[in-house]
Amino acid sequence: MEIIAALFLEHFEMRQAEGGSARLDLSGVYFSLAAPGQFPVSIQPHLMVLLRCPAEHQGLAALEVTFHTNGEPMDIRNVQPVNVEPGKFGYNLVQATVEVTEPMTIEAHCRVDNGPVTAVPLTVVQPLAG
């Protein structure tokens, strides 16, 4: 099983297209956000991981997401089983609470079983003045 894409997003919908094929409508994809107040703050970004399962795979695996900053792991780890029908695509949603003490870039490191890591950056900037 392999990761096709991983994105931070605000919303998605799944729908049937003509002929019975499925569509994912993604909206609010982001790679940065303003802190929701003065630092330190807690954020809960939503990460969608799109997966492909080869026809010869059994369809069961483990998705691991860890968060890192400045090349160092944070104490945030999410591991969940994934079940994708062989020869098909699937997705998993990951939400974590991340404590941010200052403007910084964090990375979600995603991998299936012990496969390669897909890193997704998220830059947290100063809150808007006002």
ABEGO torsion letter per residue (X at the ends): XBBABBBBBABBBBBBBBGGBBBBBBBGBBABBBBAEBOBBBBBBBBBBBBBBBAABAGBBBBBBBBBBGGBBBBBBBBBBBBBBBGBBBBBBBBBBBBBABBBBBBBBBBBEABBBBBBBBBBBBBBBX
